[in-house]
Amino acid sequence: SAKACKVAGYNIPKGTSTFANCYTIGRDPTVWEDALRFKTERFLGNLIDIKRQDFGLGQRMCLGMSLGLKTAQLLLFNLIHAFDW
């Protein structure tokens, strides 16, 4: 952590590395009804801005983001160029 803080009642000292167990986040039965089933409708109408979250955010963002975006763009342009209109 960048500074000392408290998370869910636990003191986290400055400089501590933390880990979020992403596998269990979406499987908490106290938060989700029928937590072990994947239901996409749970996320309909959600106000979270998901733009660019596929590459992560912040300091640990995917290093290949610009390469991935440019590759997808190049693929699309090549498909349009080679398409027999």
C-alpha positions as CSV (number, residue, x, y, z in Angstrom):
1,S,0.0,0.0,0.0
2,A,1.1,3.6,-0.6
3,K,0.2,4.6,2.9
4,A,-1.0,2.9,6.1
5,C,-4.7,2.2,6.0
6,K,-7.4,0.0,7.4
7,V,-9.4,-2.5,5.3
8,A,-12.3,-4.5,6.7
9,G,-11.0,-3.9,10.2
10,Y,-7.4,-5.0,9.4
11,N,-4.5,-2.6,9.7
12,I,-2.4,-2.5,6.5
13,P,1.0,-1.0,7.1
14,K,2.6,1.3,4.5
15,G,4.6,-0.7,1.8
16,T,2.6,-3.9,2.3
17,S,1.9,-6.0,-0.8
18,T,-1.7,-7.1,-0.9
19,F,-3.5,-9.7,-3.1
20,A,-7.1,-9.8,-4.2
21,N,-8.4,-13.3,-4.7
22,C,-10.4,-12.6,-7.9
23,Y,-11.7,-16.2,-7.9
24,T,-13.7,-15.7,-4.7
25,I,-14.9,-12.2,-5.3
26,G,-17.7,-13.2,-7.6
27,R,-18.6,-16.3,-5.6
28,D,-19.5,-14.8,-2.2
29,P,-22.9,-16.1,-1.2
30,T,-23.4,-13.2,1.2
31,V,-23.3,-10.8,-1.8
32,W,-24.7,-12.9,-4.7
33,E,-27.8,-15.0,-4.9
34,D,-26.9,-18.4,-6.3
35,A,-23.2,-17.3,-6.2
36,L,-21.7,-20.4,-7.9
37,R,-23.7,-19.8,-11.1
38,F,-22.5,-17.3,-13.7
39,K,-25.4,-15.0,-14.5
40,T,-24.6,-12.1,-16.8
41,E,-27.9,-10.4,-16.0
42,R,-26.5,-9.5,-12.6
43,F,-24.4,-6.8,-14.3
44,L,-27.2,-5.3,-16.5
45,G,-27.8,-1.7,-15.5
46,N,-24.6,-1.5,-13.5
47,L,-23.2,2.1,-13.3
48,I,-19.5,1.0,-13.3
49,D,-17.5,2.5,-16.1
50,I,-15.9,-0.6,-17.7
51,K,-14.0,1.3,-20.4
52,R,-10.4,-0.1,-20.7
53,Q,-10.8,-2.4,-17.7
54,D,-10.0,-5.4,-19.9
55,F,-6.4,-4.3,-19.7
56,G,-6.4,-3.4,-16.0
57,L,-5.9,-0.1,-14.4
58,G,-3.3,2.0,-12.7
59,Q,0.3,1.1,-12.0
60,R,-0.1,-2.5,-12.9
61,M,-1.9,-2.0,-16.1
62,C,-1.1,-4.5,-18.9
63,L,2.1,-3.5,-20.7
64,G,0.7,-4.9,-24.0
65,M,-2.4,-2.7,-24.1
66,S,-1.2,-0.4,-26.9
67,L,0.1,-3.4,-28.9
68,G,-3.2,-5.2,-28.5
69,L,-5.3,-2.2,-29.5
70,K,-3.1,-1.4,-32.5
71,T,-3.2,-5.1,-33.6
72,A,-7.0,-5.2,-33.4
73,Q,-7.2,-1.9,-35.3
74,L,-4.8,-3.2,-38.0
75,L,-6.8,-6.5,-38.3
76,L,-10.0,-4.5,-38.8
77,F,-8.4,-2.2,-41.4
78,N,-7.0,-5.2,-43.3
79,L,-10.4,-6.9,-43.3
80,I,-12.1,-3.8,-44.7
81,H,-9.3,-3.3,-47.3
82,A,-9.4,-6.9,-48.5
83,F,-13.2,-7.2,-48.5
84,D,-14.6,-7.8,-51.9
85,W,-17.3,-5.0,-52.1
